[in-house]
């Protein structure tokens, strides 16, 4: 996901949300049931990932051998 954010040059909230909504739309097109929870997840996951990514990032120090 982070590679897609870097490559697209868009925010870390927009790219995951668009990806999830694309998956929801594809599922709907092949006949799957799309309920309010599915759409809410598709819309909410991007902004949640955007907010939590910096807080959950682990900075690793280089190891000198």
Backbone atoms as SQL, in Angstrom:
CREATE TABLE atoms (id INTEGER PRIMARY KEY, chain TEXT, resi INTEGER, resn TEXT, atom TEXT, x REAL, y REAL, z REAL);
INSERT INTO atoms VALUES
  (1, 'A', 1, 'UNK', 'N', 0.824, -1.184, 0.000),
  (2, 'A', 1, 'UNK', 'CA', 0.000, 0.000, 0.000),
  (3, 'A', 1, 'UNK', 'C', 0.870, 1.250, 0.000),
  (4, 'A', 2, 'UNK', 'N', 1.916, 1.252, 0.801),
  (5, 'A', 2, 'UNK', 'CA', 2.771, 2.443, 0.849),
  (6, 'A', 2, 'UNK', 'C', 3.469, 2.674, -0.485),
  (7, 'A', 3, 'UNK', 'N', 3.778, 1.600, -1.203),
  (8, 'A', 3, 'UNK', 'CA', 4.378, 1.760, -2.528),
  (9, 'A', 3, 'UNK', 'C', 3.387, 2.400, -3.491),
  (10, 'A', 4, 'UNK', 'N', 2.116, 2.042, -3.375),
  (11, 'A', 4, 'UNK', 'CA', 1.087, 2.646, -4.231),
  (12, 'A', 4, 'UNK', 'C', 0.919, 4.129, -3.904),
  (13, 'A', 5, 'UNK', 'N', 1.027, 4.475, -2.625),
  (14, 'A', 5, 'UNK', 'CA', 0.924, 5.883, -2.222),
  (15, 'A', 5, 'UNK', 'C', 2.079, 6.668, -2.816),
  (16, 'A', 6, 'UNK', 'N', 3.300, 6.123, -2.709),
  (17, 'A', 6, 'UNK', 'CA', 4.467, 6.814, -3.264),
  (18, 'A', 6, 'UNK', 'C', 4.372, 6.958, -4.781),
  (19, 'A', 7, 'UNK', 'N', 3.979, 5.886, -5.428),
  (20, 'A', 7, 'UNK', 'CA', 3.920, 5.892, -6.896),
  (21, 'A', 7, 'UNK', 'C', 2.831, 6.829, -7.416),
  (22, 'A', 8, 'UNK', 'N', 1.673, 6.853, -6.751),
  (23, 'A', 8, 'UNK', 'CA', 0.565, 7.702, -7.189),
  (24, 'A', 8, 'UNK', 'C', 0.794, 9.163, -6.824),
  (25, 'A', 9, 'UNK', 'N', 1.572, 9.398, -5.778),
  (26, 'A', 9, 'UNK', 'CA', 1.811, 10.770, -5.335),
  (27, 'A', 9, 'UNK', 'C', 0.601, 11.383, -4.650),
  (28, 'A', 10, 'UNK', 'N', -0.284, 10.556, -4.160),
  (29, 'A', 10, 'UNK', 'CA', -1.497, 11.019, -3.469),
  (30, 'A', 10, 'UNK', 'C', -1.354, 10.774, -1.974),
  (31, 'A', 11, 'UNK', 'N', -2.345, 11.216, -1.218),
  (32, 'A', 11, 'UNK', 'CA', -2.272, 11.070, 0.238),
  (33, 'A', 11, 'UNK', 'C', -2.438, 9.609, 0.655),
  (34, 'A', 12, 'UNK', 'N', -1.913, 9.308, 1.836),
  (35, 'A', 12, 'UNK', 'CA', -2.010, 7.953, 2.375),
  (36, 'A', 12, 'UNK', 'C', -3.418, 7.643, 2.851),
  (37, 'A', 13, 'UNK', 'N', -4.307, 8.594, 2.807),
  (38, 'A', 13, 'UNK', 'CA', -5.708, 8.349, 3.128),
  (39, 'A', 13, 'UNK', 'C', -6.527, 8.085, 1.885),
  (40, 'A', 14, 'UNK', 'N', -6.194, 8.741, 0.794),
  (41, 'A', 14, 'UNK', 'CA', -6.965, 8.622, -0.436),
  (42, 'A', 14, 'UNK', 'C', -6.712, 7.308, -1.162),
  (43, 'A', 15, 'UNK', 'N', -5.466, 6.901, -1.271),
  (44, 'A', 15, 'UNK', 'CA', -5.128, 5.703, -2.044),
  (45, 'A', 15, 'UNK', 'C', -5.768, 4.441, -1.455),
  (46, 'A', 16, 'UNK', 'N', -5.649, 4.161, -0.158),
  (47, 'A', 16, 'UNK', 'CA', -6.314, 2.972, 0.373),
  (48, 'A', 16, 'UNK', 'C', -7.840, 3.028, 0.235),
  (49, 'A', 17, 'UNK', 'N', -8.423, 4.208, 0.422),
  (50, 'A', 17, 'UNK', 'CA', -9.872, 4.330, 0.292),
  (51, 'A', 17, 'UNK', 'C', -10.307, 4.033, -1.136),
  (52, 'A', 18, 'UNK', 'N', -9.592, 4.558, -2.112),
  (53, 'A', 18, 'UNK', 'CA', -9.946, 4.302, -3.507),
  (54, 'A', 18, 'UNK', 'C', -9.747, 2.831, -3.865),
  (55, 'A', 19, 'UNK', 'N', -8.699, 2.218, -3.340),
  (56, 'A', 19, 'UNK', 'CA', -8.461, 0.808, -3.591),
  (57, 'A', 19, 'UNK', 'C', -9.598, -0.038, -3.011),
  (58, 'A', 20, 'UNK', 'N', -9.980, 0.238, -1.781),
  (59, 'A', 20, 'UNK', 'CA', -11.065, -0.508, -1.144),
  (60, 'A', 20, 'UNK', 'C', -12.390, -0.310, -1.874),
  (61, 'A', 21, 'UNK', 'N', -12.675, 0.922, -2.289),
  (62, 'A', 21, 'UNK', 'CA', -13.919, 1.172, -3.004),
  (63, 'A', 21, 'UNK', 'C', -13.917, 0.498, -4.379),
  (64, 'A', 22, 'UNK', 'N', -12.757, 0.388, -5.004),
  (65, 'A', 22, 'UNK', 'CA', -12.655, -0.340, -6.264),
  (66, 'A', 22, 'UNK', 'C', -12.955, -1.817, -6.059),
  (67, 'A', 23, 'UNK', 'N', -12.454, -2.379, -4.977),
  (68, 'A', 23, 'UNK', 'CA', -12.718, -3.785, -4.667),
  (69, 'A', 23, 'UNK', 'C', -14.201, -3.994, -4.368),
  (70, 'A', 24, 'UNK', 'N', -14.811, -3.071, -3.634),
  (71, 'A', 24, 'UNK', 'CA', -16.244, -3.160, -3.346),
  (72, 'A', 24, 'UNK', 'C', -17.043, -3.103, -4.654),
  (73, 'A', 25, 'UNK', 'N', -16.689, -2.182, -5.534),
  (74, 'A', 25, 'UNK', 'CA', -17.394, -2.061, -6.816),
  (75, 'A', 25, 'UNK', 'C', -17.229, -3.316, -7.664),
  (76, 'A', 26, 'UNK', 'N', -16.030, -3.869, -7.690),
  (77, 'A', 26, 'UNK', 'CA', -15.795, -5.098, -8.456),
  (78, 'A', 26, 'UNK', 'C', -16.621, -6.252, -7.888),
  (79, 'A', 27, 'UNK', 'N', -16.673, -6.337, -6.577),
  (80, 'A', 27, 'UNK', 'CA', -17.495, -7.373, -5.950),
  (81, 'A', 27, 'UNK', 'C', -18.968, -7.211, -6.288),
  (82, 'A', 28, 'UNK', 'N', -19.435, -5.984, -6.265),
  (83, 'A', 28, 'UNK', 'CA', -20.838, -5.716, -6.605),
  (84, 'A', 28, 'UNK', 'C', -21.130, -6.095, -8.060),
  (85, 'A', 29, 'UNK', 'N', -20.176, -5.788, -8.952),
  (86, 'A', 29, 'UNK', 'CA', -20.360, -6.101, -10.371),
  (87, 'A', 29, 'UNK', 'C', -20.438, -7.601, -10.639),
  (88, 'A', 30, 'UNK', 'N', -19.771, -8.401, -9.828),
  (89, 'A', 30, 'UNK', 'CA', -19.840, -9.851, -10.045),
  (90, 'A', 30, 'UNK', 'C', -20.962, -10.500, -9.239),
  (91, 'A', 31, 'UNK', 'N', -21.773, -9.682, -8.575),
  (92, 'A', 31, 'UNK', 'CA', -22.966, -10.213, -7.930),
  (93, 'A', 31, 'UNK', 'C', -22.906, -10.375, -6.426),
  (94, 'A', 32, 'UNK', 'N', -21.875, -9.871, -5.784),
  (95, 'A', 32, 'UNK', 'CA', -21.791, -9.968, -4.328),
  (96, 'A', 32, 'UNK', 'C', -22.705, -8.932, -3.673),
  (97, 'A', 33, 'UNK', 'N', -23.086, -9.219, -2.447),
  (98, 'A', 33, 'UNK', 'CA', -23.929, -8.304, -1.695),
  (99, 'A', 33, 'UNK', 'C', -23.065, -7.193, -1.110),
  (100, 'A', 34, 'UNK', 'N', -23.484, -5.952, -1.316),
  (101, 'A', 34, 'UNK', 'CA', -22.783, -4.802, -0.756),
  (102, 'A', 34, 'UNK', 'C', -23.727, -4.143, 0.242),
  (103, 'A', 35, 'UNK', 'N', -23.363, -4.205, 1.512),
  (104, 'A', 35, 'UNK', 'CA', -24.191, -3.618, 2.567),
  (105, 'A', 35, 'UNK', 'C', -23.522, -2.351, 3.089),
  (106, 'A', 36, 'UNK', 'N', -24.174, -1.695, 4.023),
  (107, 'A', 36, 'UNK', 'CA', -23.666, -0.435, 4.569),
  (108, 'A', 36, 'UNK', 'C', -22.317, -0.626, 5.260),
  (109, 'A', 37, 'UNK', 'N', -22.114, -1.754, 5.913),
  (110, 'A', 37, 'UNK', 'CA', -20.845, -2.019, 6.585),
  (111, 'A', 37, 'UNK', 'C', -19.693, -2.155, 5.601),
  (112, 'A', 38, 'UNK', 'N', -19.964, -2.750, 4.451),
  (113, 'A', 38, 'UNK', 'CA', -18.946, -2.906, 3.420),
  (114, 'A', 38, 'UNK', 'C', -18.526, -1.543, 2.880),
  (115, 'A', 39, 'UNK', 'N', -19.494, -0.692, 2.609),
  (116, 'A', 39, 'UNK', 'CA', -19.202, 0.643, 2.101),
  (117, 'A', 39, 'UNK', 'C', -18.508, 1.481, 3.178),
  (118, 'A', 40, 'UNK', 'N', -18.966, 1.376, 4.431),
  (119, 'A', 40, 'UNK', 'CA', -18.346, 2.124, 5.524),
  (120, 'A', 40, 'UNK', 'C', -16.877, 1.717, 5.686),
  (121, 'A', 41, 'UNK', 'N', -16.599, 0.434, 5.579),
  (122, 'A', 41, 'UNK', 'CA', -15.215, -0.036, 5.664),
  (123, 'A', 41, 'UNK', 'C', -14.397, 0.531, 4.511),
  (124, 'A', 42, 'UNK', 'N', -14.949, 0.495, 3.315),
  (125, 'A', 42, 'UNK', 'CA', -14.241, 1.008, 2.152),
  (126, 'A', 42, 'UNK', 'C', -13.916, 2.483, 2.256),
  (127, 'A', 43, 'UNK', 'N', -14.816, 3.254, 2.842),
  (128, 'A', 43, 'UNK', 'CA', -14.605, 4.690, 2.976),
  (129, 'A', 43, 'UNK', 'C', -13.706, 5.015, 4.169),
  (130, 'A', 44, 'UNK', 'N', -13.811, 4.263, 5.251),
  (131, 'A', 44, 'UNK', 'CA', -13.114, 4.605, 6.494),
  (132, 'A', 44, 'UNK', 'C', -11.679, 4.100, 6.562),
  (133, 'A', 45, 'UNK', 'N', -11.356, 3.039, 5.852),
  (134, 'A', 45, 'UNK', 'CA', -10.039, 2.428, 6.031),
  (135, 'A', 45, 'UNK', 'C', -8.902, 3.351, 5.589),
  (136, 'A', 46, 'UNK', 'N', -9.109, 4.140, 4.559),
  (137, 'A', 46, 'UNK', 'CA', -8.067, 5.055, 4.090),
  (138, 'A', 46, 'UNK', 'C', -7.703, 6.120, 5.102),
  (139, 'A', 47, 'UNK', 'N', -8.687, 6.903, 5.582),
  (140, 'A', 47, 'UNK', 'CA', -8.363, 7.916, 6.587),
  (141, 'A', 47, 'UNK', 'C', -7.808, 7.327, 7.889),
  (142, 'A', 48, 'UNK', 'N', -8.293, 6.170, 8.285),
  (143, 'A', 48, 'UNK', 'CA', -7.776, 5.533, 9.500),
  (144, 'A', 48, 'UNK', 'C', -6.307, 5.149, 9.295),
  (145, 'A', 49, 'UNK', 'N', -5.989, 4.574, 8.141),
  (146, 'A', 49, 'UNK', 'CA', -4.594, 4.211, 7.843),
  (147, 'A', 49, 'UNK', 'C', -3.719, 5.454, 7.781),
  (148, 'A', 50, 'UNK', 'N', -4.251, 6.533, 7.253),
  (149, 'A', 50, 'UNK', 'CA', -3.494, 7.783, 7.152),
  (150, 'A', 50, 'UNK', 'C', -3.139, 8.332, 8.533),
  (151, 'A', 51, 'UNK', 'N', -4.073, 8.248, 9.457),
  (152, 'A', 51, 'UNK', 'CA', -3.844, 8.772, 10.809),
  (153, 'A', 51, 'UNK', 'C', -2.907, 7.856, 11.597),
  (154, 'A', 52, 'UNK', 'N', -3.074, 6.543, 11.459),
  (155, 'A', 52, 'UNK', 'CA', -2.314, 5.608, 12.288),
  (156, 'A', 52, 'UNK', 'C', -0.930, 5.266, 11.739),
  (157, 'A', 53, 'UNK', 'N', -0.699, 5.449, 10.458),
  (158, 'A', 53, 'UNK', 'CA', 0.598, 5.063, 9.877),
  (159, 'A', 53, 'UNK', 'C', 1.795, 5.698, 10.579),
  (160, 'A', 54, 'UNK', 'N', 1.808, 7.011, 10.794),
  (161, 'A', 54, 'UNK', 'CA', 2.979, 7.595, 11.468),
  (162, 'A', 54, 'UNK', 'C', 3.143, 7.098, 12.911),
  (163, 'A', 55, 'UNK', 'N', 2.043, 6.808, 13.565),
  (164, 'A', 55, 'UNK', 'CA', 2.118, 6.367, 14.963),
  (165, 'A', 55, 'UNK', 'C', 2.596, 4.930, 15.080),
  (166, 'A', 56, 'UNK', 'N', 2.383, 4.131, 14.050),
  (167, 'A', 56, 'UNK', 'CA', 2.761, 2.719, 14.095),
  (168, 'A', 56, 'UNK', 'C', 4.058, 2.419, 13.355),
  (169, 'A', 57, 'UNK', 'N', 4.708, 3.438, 12.808),
  (170, 'A', 57, 'UNK', 'CA', 5.947, 3.249, 12.079),
  (171, 'A', 57, 'UNK', 'C', 7.095, 3.001, 13.051),
  (172, 'A', 58, 'UNK', 'N', 7.868, 1.977, 12.761),
  (173, 'A', 58, 'UNK', 'CA', 9.028, 1.646, 13.580),
  (174, 'A', 58, 'UNK', 'C', 10.274, 2.091, 12.830),
  (175, 'A', 59, 'UNK', 'N', 11.034, 2.962, 13.437),
  (176, 'A', 59, 'UNK', 'CA', 12.278, 3.447, 12.834),
  (177, 'A', 59, 'UNK', 'C', 13.416, 2.492, 13.232),
  (178, 'A', 60, 'UNK', 'N', 14.069, 1.912, 12.260),
  (179, 'A', 60, 'UNK', 'CA', 15.152, 0.993, 12.530),
  (180, 'A', 60, 'UNK', 'C', 16.492, 1.682, 12.330),
  (181, 'A', 61, 'UNK', 'N', 17.377, 1.470, 13.265),
  (182, 'A', 61, 'UNK', 'CA', 18.720, 2.018, 13.188),
  (183, 'A', 61, 'UNK', 'C', 19.570, 1.059, 12.346),
  (184, 'A', 62, 'UNK', 'N', 20.454, 1.582, 11.515),
  (185, 'A', 62, 'UNK', 'CA', 21.333, 0.697, 10.736),
  (186, 'A', 62, 'UNK', 'C', 22.281, -0.065, 11.661),
  (187, 'A', 63, 'UNK', 'N', 22.509, -1.297, 11.313),
  (188, 'A', 63, 'UNK', 'CA', 23.398, -2.143, 12.099),
  (189, 'A', 63, 'UNK', 'C', 24.767, -2.181, 11.419),
  (190, 'A', 64, 'UNK', 'N', 25.794, -1.810, 12.167),
  (191, 'A', 64, 'UNK', 'CA', 27.154, -1.837, 11.647),
  (192, 'A', 64, 'UNK', 'C', 27.796, -3.161, 12.017),
  (193, 'A', 65, 'UNK', 'N', 28.319, -3.831, 11.028),
  (194, 'A', 65, 'UNK', 'CA', 28.949, -5.127, 11.293),
  (195, 'A', 65, 'UNK', 'C', 30.451, -5.011, 11.334);
